Amino acid sequence: MRLRTWGELRALAVAAALLLSASPAAAFPVVFNGASGFGVSAATATSVSAAGFPIIDGATIFPANDFSLAIPAPDVLSHNIQSHPSVSNPTTAQSRWSVTDGGEVGLDDAWLVFLTPLTYTPSKVGIDLQPGGHWALVDVPVGKTDYFYPAVFLGDVDVDATVTFLMNHIVGEALTQQGSTLVLPQYSVGLLQGVPLPEASTLVFLATGLGLAAALRRGKA
């Protein structure tokens, strides 16, 4: 009887652990606090990974200009301006980006990689990474230093086709103005290909749910 009870409790514990590990990541804000303002720090990358976001390694990042990408100024959809912004209490905004493949070949499982801010203090601006699997960090080792760059999944993009995505900005210092217009950070970007979107955890949830239900039924028998 004890062995059976222990086995059921262990099954419940394993099922619960699997359920937690399969849970989608919550939003996770990062700033460009990596070496010389490029990417995020290794400590930040560890926290991002623990929050459930994938880390892509072994991929080569190319300059976006090599692919003749057209990336116009994004459309600002919403904003929340802080009178005294800081990294812990930043100004936030959401914008819609569009990326058009203006080259001669289509893109295959492409990711747009954000390398470093071109405006503002890098360690005070960044991206609020959103759950759903479309955001990740790209690990690029250079000598003894690993650089971790935020990236968003574009997918397969045909020639002359346009894809869009939403970006959630965080700015821990006062925004600059051009006339009456507040200006969001601009970024140096790159592109990598051949890395498919991480598989959804639906099947893991289903298997875990069935295992949990079976254990509960055995406990009632």
C-alpha positions as CSV (number, residue, x, y, z in Angstrom):
1,M,0.0,0.0,0.0
2,R,2.8,2.4,0.9
3,L,4.6,1.7,-2.4
4,R,1.5,2.3,-4.4
5,T,0.8,5.6,-2.5
6,W,4.4,6.7,-3.0
7,G,4.3,5.9,-6.7
8,E,1.1,7.9,-7.1
9,L,2.6,10.9,-5.2
10,R,5.7,10.7,-7.3
11,A,3.6,10.6,-10.5
12,L,1.8,13.7,-9.3
13,A,5.0,15.5,-8.5
14,V,6.5,14.6,-11.9
15,A,3.4,15.7,-13.7
16,A,3.3,18.9,-11.8
17,A,7.0,19.6,-12.7
18,L,6.3,18.9,-16.3
19,L,3.4,21.2,-16.3
20,L,5.4,24.0,-14.8
21,S,8.3,23.5,-17.2
22,A,5.8,23.5,-20.2
23,S,4.2,26.7,-19.1
24,P,4.6,29.6,-21.5
25,A,7.1,32.3,-20.6
26,A,5.8,35.6,-19.2
27,A,7.0,38.9,-20.7
28,F,10.6,39.6,-19.7
29,P,12.1,43.1,-20.1
30,V,15.8,43.3,-21.1
31,V,18.1,46.3,-21.6
32,F,21.3,46.3,-23.7
33,N,23.7,45.9,-20.8
34,G,26.1,43.6,-22.7
35,A,29.8,44.5,-23.3
36,S,30.1,47.9,-25.0
37,G,26.3,48.1,-25.3
38,F,26.0,45.1,-27.6
39,G,23.3,42.6,-26.6
40,V,22.4,41.7,-23.1
41,S,24.7,40.5,-20.3
42,A,25.4,36.8,-19.6
43,A,23.6,37.2,-16.3
44,T,20.5,38.7,-18.0
45,A,20.7,35.8,-20.6
46,T,20.6,33.3,-17.8
47,S,17.5,34.9,-16.3
48,V,15.8,35.1,-19.7
49,S,16.5,31.4,-20.3
50,A,15.1,30.6,-16.8
51,A,12.0,32.5,-17.7
52,G,11.4,30.1,-20.6
53,F,12.7,31.9,-23.6
54,P,14.9,29.9,-26.0
55,I,18.6,30.6,-26.6
56,I,19.8,30.1,-30.1
57,D,23.5,29.2,-30.6
58,G,25.6,28.0,-33.5
59,A,23.9,30.4,-35.9
60,T,25.6,33.1,-38.0
61,I,24.3,36.6,-38.0
62,F,24.7,38.6,-41.2
63,P,24.2,42.4,-41.7
64,A,20.6,43.1,-42.7
65,N,21.9,45.1,-45.6
66,D,23.2,42.0,-47.2
67,F,19.6,40.9,-47.8
68,S,18.3,44.2,-49.1
69,L,15.7,44.3,-46.3
70,A,13.4,47.4,-46.2
71,I,12.6,48.3,-42.7
72,P,10.7,51.7,-42.5
73,A,10.2,53.6,-39.3
74,P,7.8,51.6,-37.2
75,D,4.2,52.8,-36.4
76,V,3.8,53.7,-32.7
77,L,0.6,52.1,-31.5
78,S,0.6,53.1,-27.8
79,H,2.9,54.6,-25.1
80,N,3.1,55.4,-21.4
81,I,5.4,58.3,-20.8
82,Q,7.1,58.6,-17.3
83,S,8.0,62.1,-16.1
84,H,11.2,60.7,-14.5
85,P,12.0,57.5,-16.3
86,S,14.5,54.9,-15.0
87,V,15.3,51.3,-15.9
88,S,13.1,50.2,-13.0
89,N,10.3,52.6,-13.9
90,P,10.7,53.1,-17.7
91,T,8.7,54.9,-20.4
92,T,7.1,52.1,-22.4
93,A,5.7,52.0,-25.9
94,Q,4.5,49.5,-28.5
95,S,5.2,49.8,-32.2
96,R,4.4,47.8,-35.3
97,W,7.4,46.9,-37.4
98,S,7.3,45.8,-41.0
99,V,10.1,44.0,-42.9
100,T,10.1,43.6,-46.6
101,D,12.4,41.2,-48.5
102,G,13.8,43.4,-51.3
103,G,16.4,40.9,-52.4
104,E,16.5,38.3,-55.2
105,V,15.8,35.3,-53.0
106,G,13.3,34.5,-50.2
107,L,14.2,34.1,-46.5
108,D,14.0,30.7,-44.8
109,D,13.1,30.5,-41.1
110,A,14.6,34.0,-40.6
111,W,15.1,36.0,-37.4
112,L,15.7,39.7,-37.1
113,V,18.4,40.3,-34.6
114,F,18.7,43.5,-32.5
115,L,22.4,44.2,-32.0
116,T,22.7,47.5,-30.3
117,P,20.8,50.8,-29.9
118,L,22.0,53.6,-32.2
119,T,20.3,56.2,-30.0
120,Y,20.1,56.6,-26.3
121,T,22.2,55.0,-23.6
122,P,22.3,51.2,-24.4
123,S,22.1,50.1,-20.8
124,K,18.9,52.2,-20.3
125,V,16.9,51.0,-23.3
126,G,15.7,47.7,-24.4
127,I,12.8,45.4,-25.3
128,D,10.1,43.8,-23.3
129,L,10.3,40.2,-24.7
130,Q,6.9,38.8,-25.2
131,P,5.8,35.1,-24.6
132,G,4.6,32.9,-27.4
133,G,7.9,31.6,-28.8
134,H,8.6,34.4,-31.3
135,W,11.3,36.1,-29.2
136,A,14.6,34.6,-28.3
137,L,18.2,35.4,-27.5
138,V,21.0,34.6,-30.0
139,D,24.3,33.5,-28.4
140,V,27.4,34.7,-30.3
141,P,30.8,33.8,-28.8
142,V,33.6,36.2,-29.6
143,G,36.9,35.1,-28.1
144,K,36.2,34.5,-24.4
145,T,33.0,36.7,-24.4
146,D,29.5,35.6,-25.3
147,Y,27.2,38.2,-26.7
148,F,23.4,37.6,-26.4
149,Y,21.2,39.4,-28.8
150,P,17.4,39.7,-28.7
151,A,15.8,38.4,-31.9
152,V,12.3,38.1,-33.3
153,F,11.1,35.3,-35.6
154,L,10.1,36.5,-39.1
155,G,9.6,33.0,-40.6
156,D,9.7,32.3,-44.4
157,V,9.5,35.5,-46.4
158,D,9.1,35.5,-50.1
159,V,10.7,38.0,-52.4
160,D,8.9,41.4,-52.2
161,A,6.7,40.0,-49.3
162,T,6.3,41.9,-46.1
163,V,6.0,40.6,-42.6
164,T,5.1,42.5,-39.4
165,F,5.6,42.1,-35.7
166,L,5.0,44.1,-32.5
167,M,7.8,45.4,-30.4
168,N,7.5,46.6,-26.8
169,H,10.0,49.2,-26.0
170,I,11.4,50.2,-22.6
171,V,13.3,53.4,-22.2
172,G,14.8,54.3,-18.9
173,E,15.7,57.9,-19.7
174,A,13.9,60.9,-21.2
175,L,12.9,60.6,-24.8
176,T,14.3,63.0,-27.3
177,Q,12.0,65.1,-29.4
178,Q,11.9,66.2,-33.1
179,G,9.6,69.1,-33.1
180,S,6.5,67.9,-31.2
181,T,7.3,64.2,-31.9
182,L,8.9,61.9,-29.3
183,V,11.5,59.6,-30.8
184,L,11.9,56.0,-29.9
185,P,15.3,54.2,-29.9
186,Q,16.7,53.1,-33.3
187,Y,18.7,49.8,-33.6
188,S,21.4,48.2,-35.5
189,V,20.0,44.9,-36.8
190,G,21.2,41.7,-38.4
191,L,19.6,38.6,-39.8
192,L,20.0,34.9,-39.3
193,Q,18.3,32.1,-41.2
194,G,17.7,28.3,-40.9
195,V,16.4,28.3,-37.3
196,P,12.8,27.2,-37.1
197,L,10.4,28.5,-34.5
198,P,10.6,26.4,-31.3
199,E,7.8,23.8,-31.2
200,A,4.8,24.6,-29.1
201,S,4.4,22.7,-25.9
202,T,0.7,21.7,-26.6
203,L,1.6,18.0,-26.8
204,V,3.6,18.2,-23.6
205,F,0.6,19.8,-21.9
206,L,-1.7,17.1,-23.2
207,A,0.6,14.3,-22.1
208,T,1.1,15.8,-18.7
209,G,-2.6,16.4,-18.3
210,L,-3.4,12.8,-19.2
211,G,-0.7,11.5,-16.8
212,L,-2.0,13.6,-14.0
213,A,-5.6,12.5,-14.6
214,A,-4.6,8.9,-14.6
215,A,-2.7,9.2,-11.3
216,L,-5.7,10.8,-9.7
217,R,-8.0,8.1,-11.0
218,R,-5.7,5.4,-9.6
219,G,-5.7,7.3,-6.2
220,K,-9.6,7.0,-6.1
221,A,-9.6,3.3,-7.1
